[in-house]
Amino acid sequence: MEFLAILVAWAAVQFWGSGGKIQQDDWLSRLYQFFSWVPTPVLRLSITVLLPVLGVVLALGLFHGIAWGLLSFALSVAVLLYSLGRGDFQILLRLYLNSWQRGDLEGSYRHAQAFSCELGEMNADNALELHNNVRRAVFYQGFERWFAVVFWFVLAGPAVALAYRLLFVLLREPAVSQAERDAIARTLYILEWLPVRLLALAFSLVGNFDKGFGALKAEVFESQTSADFLDIVGSQALPASLPEGQLDGEQFVDAAAIQLESAQHILSRSLLCWVFFIAIIQLV
């Protein structure tokens, strides 16, 4: 049933480009504001996340077995769609690459900010730094948009997949305090620790195995962020890498664009690798 729900959600994303109208987060902001009377920030955050999660658990329990399980299946698909990443990843990357290949560094920088709010803090005039940060963001976006959500959906059900996305959304909520952000970041690190390493393993299997797996072994127990871990392993597993030494502007632009496209391809192949694995497990 989980595999069928993943296929339906994947088909919907292909049609809409994202989770569509179901991915509305205003209600979460209002719920967070409603609990402003809660005395401690972490307790307020916990209530904001746990209430909708428990609601999904209760609804799935009530719908179980009704109408041949179609109601619980429909709810599972809806929760999965909501839990997937926001925006159209393919369009964002294409807009960035279009500006990059024209040599429009300022335009590339503006489009890069759509990948990660952290990119807004860097120097817009450093092309190498911009490229490295975008590559890092592309790897992580591919992970958090799909893989982390599907991992928890299959392993622990729709409610935990929803909890992951709610935490992710709240991390970017302006009203959230720094203490709450720190608590969210720690929780996300725990939730991402295993799936981020499984995706990195897939990078090695579908890409350059020797270099990718070597980087995975060297970094597997290190404590860097999920984005840094994926970038370290992913960049080693890529078939296209930036040549060493001094490059002129046009050579660098072309090589960097090819590397980002390779990152997109290795993400797609890695996700398919794990989808096939899930299908086999479901059939056994």
N, C-alpha and C positions, 0 to 999 in steps of 0.2 A: 504493500500500500504506500509506503514511503517513497519507493522508486517511482510509482505512478504519479504521486503528488509532485515530485521533482520534475518529471517530464512535462506535466501540465503547466507548472510555474515557468519552466524554461520556454515553453511555447508562447506563453503570455508575454514574457520579456522580449522574445524575438518580434512579437507583433507590436508591442507598445514601445519598445526600446528601454523600458524600465518597468517597475511594478505598477505604473499607471496611477489612476486616481486613488487607489487604495493606500498609497504611500503618503498620507497626510499626517503631519506631526503636530499640528496646532493643539490638538486635544491633550497631548502629553505636556506641552508647556502650560496649558491651563490647569491640568491636574497638579503639576509641580507647584504652581502659584497657589492653588487651593490649600495646600498643606504648609503654607508659610508659617502657621502657628506652631508647628512641631518644633520643640526646643532645640534639638541637635541636628546639625546638617546631615550627618550620615543616616540618622533615623528617617529624616524627611525623604532622602534619596531612596532608602530601602522601601518605604511605603509606596512611593511613586512608581517604582518598578514592580513590586510584588503584587500590587492590586490588579493590574491588567493581566499579569502572568497567572495569578490564581483564578481570575475570571475565565481565562482560556482553558485551564485545567478542568474547572467545573463544567464549562460548556461542553467540552469533549466528553466528559463523563456522562452528562445528561443525554447527549446525542448518540452515544454509543449504541449500536444495534438498531437505531431507528431508521426506517426507510432503507434497509439493507446497508446501513453504514454510510449512505451518501451524504447525510448532513455533516457527520464528523469529518468525512473526506473533504467536503467543500470548505469547512472551517479550517482544516489543516492547510489546504492550498492557499486560502486567503491569508492566514497567518504567515505562511512561508513567503508569499509575495510581499507582504508588508515588511518582513524581516530582511529582505534583500537590500542591496545598496541603492543609494539614491542617484538619480540622474542617468543619463545615457553615456556610459563609459566610452563606447566606440566613437561617438560624435565628439566628445571632449578631446580624445586623443587625436582624432583627425584634424580638428581645428588647430590644435597645438602644432601638429606636424606641418600643416599648410603654412602657418606663419614661420615656423622654423626653416622650412626648405626655401622660403622666399628671402631668408636672411633678415627677417623682421624680428629682432631680438625683443623689442618692447612688446610687440603683439604676442610673441611666444610666452613672455613672462605673464601677461594678463591671462592668457588661456591656461597657463600652468597653475595659477592660483585656484582654478576650479578643481584641481586634483587634490590639493591639500592646503589648508589655511596656513601651515608652517612655511609654505613657499613665499608667503607675503612678507616674511621677515628677512629674506635673503637679498643679496645685491643683484639687481636686474641687469647689470652690465657684464657679469661674468658668465660667459656662455658655457664653459665646462662645468661650473658649479650648478648652473641651471639644469643642464642635461642630466647630471648625476642625481640631482634631487628629483627631477621628473621621473627618471627610471626607477628610483626608489619608491616614489609614490605610485607608479603604475603597478609594480609588483604587489604593493600592499593593498591597493584598491582592488585588484583582482582577487586577492585573498579575502578581504573583509566583505566585499560585495556578495560573493558567492560561496567560496569554499568554507569559511568559518561558520556561516549560517547553515549550509547543508550538512556539515559535519555534526553540529549539535542537533539539527532536526532529525537526522538518522539515529544518532546515538542516544539522545535523551528526549526527543519529541518536540512538537511545535512550541511549547511553553518556554523551553530553554533557548531555542532559536530566537524567540521574541525577546526574552530577557537580554540577550546579546545586543540586539538592535536597539532596544530602549536605552541601554547604557551608552551605546555609541552616539545616539541622538542627543542624550542629555550631556554628554561630554562637550558638545558644541553649543549648548544652550547658554546664552549670555548671562542669564540670571543665576546660574549655578556658581556656588562659591568655590574658592580654591581648595578648601578642605574636601569638598565633594568631588572636585575634579581629580584630586589625588587618589581618593577612594575608588573612583570609577577606573582610573588608569591601572591601579593595582588589580582590580577585579578582571578587567579586560586582558591584562597580561597573563593571568592565571587561565582564563578561558581560551586564550590563543596559544598557549605554550605547546600543547600537543598538536593541534591541527596545523600550526605554522610549520612544524617540523615534518609533518606528513606531506604537506604541499612541497616543501623543499626537497623531500625524497623523490617526489614525482618529477621535479625539475631535473634531477640527476638521471632519472630513468628515460625521460623523453629528450633530454639535451645531451650535453657533453658529460658523460658519466664519470670519467676519471677526475676531471677538475671539479665538477659539481659535487660528487660524493666525497671527494677529499675535503672540500670546504665545509660540507655538512658535518663530517666527522670532527673536524677541528673546532667547529662553533656550536655543536649540538647542546652542550651544557653551559655555554656562556650566557650571561644575563642581559644581553643587549635587547633593544626593543624588537618587536615583531617585524617592523618595517626594515630595520637594519639587518636583521637575520636573513630575511628573504632576499634583500638586495645583495648581500655577500654571497649567498649560495647561488641565487639566480644569475647574477652577472658572470659567475664562473661557468655555469651550465650553458650559457648562451653560445650558439655557434658563431655569432658575430660579436666581436669585441673591438674597442677602440684601439687602433694601432699605437704602439709606443713611439715616443719621440715627438718632435715638433711637426705639426700639421698646419697647412695653410687653411684659410677660412672655409673654402669650398669643400676641401677634403674632409674637414672636421664635420661640417654640416651634413654631408652625405653619410659619413660613417656613423654619426650619432643617430640619424633618422633610421638607418638600417638596424641599429642596435635596439631602438625602441620598438620597431616592428617585430623584431625577433623576440623581444620580451613579451609582446602581445601574443605571438604565436605559441611560445612555450607555456604561457599561462593557459591558453585554450586547450592545448594538448594535455597538459597536466590535469586540468579539470575533467576532461573526457576520460582520462586514465582512471580517476577515482570514481566517476559515474559508472564506468563499466565494472569496476570492482564492486560497487554497491549493488549493481544489477545481478552480478554473479552470487553475491551473498544472499540476496532476496530470493533467488531461484533455488538455492540449495536447500 
